[in-house]
Amino acid sequence: MNLPVVTFEALAGGVTVVASGESLSTASLGLPGGAYTTLRTYHGDRVLRLPQHVARLNDSAALMDSPGALDEPRVREALAASLQATGHPESRVRLTYSPPRLFVSVEALKPLPEPMYREGVACTTIRLERRNPHAKDTRFITVAAEAQRKLPPGIHEGLMVSDDGAILEGLSSNFFAVRGGVLHTEDQRALLGVTRSVALEVAGGVLPVCVTPPLLDEIPTLQECFITSASREILPVVRIDRRTIAEGRPGRVTRDLMRLFGELVEREAASVMA
């Protein structure tokens, strides 16, 4: 299929095409509201931590007062059929769960340019918080897309800041900062991404971790920063609000975590094909 994004609905015995679109965001807007999660493939058909993605769909649906009982075999079967139908070398996938309906939107994965990982990216802060921070709700897609469109040129991601000055997360990522030799990230008021959990897991063997957020006025004292998401994995941040972080290049901790993350992927990413 040559369409940028194809959306399938998982039905008994297989999947059927229900929509197409220009991006995962636009595809999501044409579907019933619900919970969603985004993932990527490795080696064509391997996925990292699929059970966690399924659990997040169920947890988010429950937090949105629309509980369901999605099971991993159903998701695995739908993923396998959708990936076979689209046939991309690597795919970026969004699962949308509107109980009891499950949709799979697939696009070709376009990795970020290597210089972004080698040199880092710039972010800016914006005043914004999720109303239901632990629920990955499709209604936030429109909010995030609008905020993303307003970002200045050259800015890769918007970092959401609360009224009390805490840097919570990115518009489509989780945010981490090293300060005083300790890794900080928000826990209570941010979406708990699957990639975030893997980053915390590998970080546990590198440096102390504190699940309290860095503050806006602490930016000058931050030693390293990075963001995480399924398609970005771990991406260094070297500038926030025109302020350079430390020496302005990815630090040792970030580089170590990028390496450890890649090693974990190679060990654990599992095929969704039967």
C-alpha positions, 0 to 999 in steps of 0.5 A, spaced: 500 500 500 502 506 498 498 511 502 502 514 508 498 512 513 493 506 513 488 504 519 485 497 520 480 495 525 481 488 528 475 484 527 474 476 528 479 473 524 483 478 521 483 486 520 479 490 515 482 497 512 477 503 515 481 509 513 487 512 510 491 519 512 497 523 511 499 522 518 498 518 525 495 524 528 490 525 522 488 518 522 487 518 529 482 524 529 478 520 524 477 514 529 472 514 535 475 517 541 479 512 546 485 510 549 492 510 544 499 508 545 504 508 539 510 504 538 515 502 533 518 496 529 525 493 529 527 488 524 521 489 521 516 485 525 519 486 532 516 490 538 519 492 545 514 491 551 508 489 547 505 487 554 506 494 557 503 497 551 496 493 552 496 494 559 497 502 558 491 501 553 487 498 558 489 502 564 488 509 560 481 506 558 479 505 565 481 512 567 477 515 562 471 511 565 470 507 559 473 500 561 475 494 557 478 488 557 483 488 551 488 482 551 495 481 548 493 475 543 488 480 540 493 485 539 498 481 537 494 478 531 492 485 529 499 488 529 501 482 525 496 482 520 497 490 519 504 489 518 503 484 513 498 488 509 503 494 509 509 491 508 514 497 510 521 495 512 520 498 519 513 501 521 511 506 526 504 504 529 498 507 533 494 502 537 487 506 538 482 502 543 475 505 544 472 499 547 470 494 545 473 496 538 481 496 536 484 500 531 491 499 528 494 505 524 501 504 520 506 508 517 513 507 514 518 509 520 522 515 518 528 515 523 530 522 525 537 524 522 543 521 526 546 528 527 540 529 532 543 524 536 550 526 535 549 533 537 542 534 540 536 538 539 533 544 542 526 545 546 522 550 548 517 550 554 510 552 554 505 552 559 500 546 559 498 540 563 494 534 561 487 534 565 488 526 566 496 525 566 496 518 566 491 517 561 493 516 554 487 520 551 486 521 543 483 528 545 490 530 547 492 529 540 489 535 537 491 539 543 499 537 542 498 538 535 496 545 535 502 547 540 507 543 536 505 548 530 506 554 534 513 552 536 519 557 533 523 554 527 529 550 529 525 547 536 524 540 536 519 539 542 515 543 546 516 541 554 510 542 558 511 546 564 506 546 570 503 553 574 508 551 579 514 551 574 515 543 574 518 541 567 513 535 566 514 532 559 514 533 552 508 534 547 509 527 545 515 525 549 517 524 556 523 529 559 529 527 563 534 531 566 541 530 570 542 535 576 547 534 581 549 527 579 541 525 579 536 523 574 530 527 575 523 526 571 516 527 573 512 521 575 505 524 578 503 529 573 506 526 566 504 520 562 508 514 564 511 512 557 513 505 555 520 508 553 520 512 559 520 506 563 525 502 559 530 508 560 529 508 567 530 501 568 537 502 564 538 508 568 538 504 575 545 501 573 548 508 571 546 513 576 541 515 582 534 516 579 529 521 583 522 521 580 521 529 582 521 534 576 526 539 574 524 546 575 524 551 570 528 556 574 533 550 575 535 550 567 541 553 568 544 548 573 542 542 569 548 537 567 544 533 561 537 533 558 534 528 554 527 526 551 524 519 550 519 516 546 517 510 542 520 513 535 525 517 538 528 512 543 533 517 547 534 523 544 539 528 547 537 535 549 542 541 549 538 547 549 532 549 552 529 556 551 535 559 548 539 557 554 545 552 553 545 545 557 552 545 560 557 544 554 552 544 549 553 537 547 550 530 549 553 528 556 556 522 558 550 519 562 545 520 556 550 517 551 551 511 556 543 510 556 542 511 549 547 505 548 544 501 554 537 502 551 539 499 544 542 493 547 536 492 551 532 492 544 536 487 541 535 482 547 528 483 548 524 486 542 520 480 540 516 478 533 509 479 533 508 474 527 506 467 529 
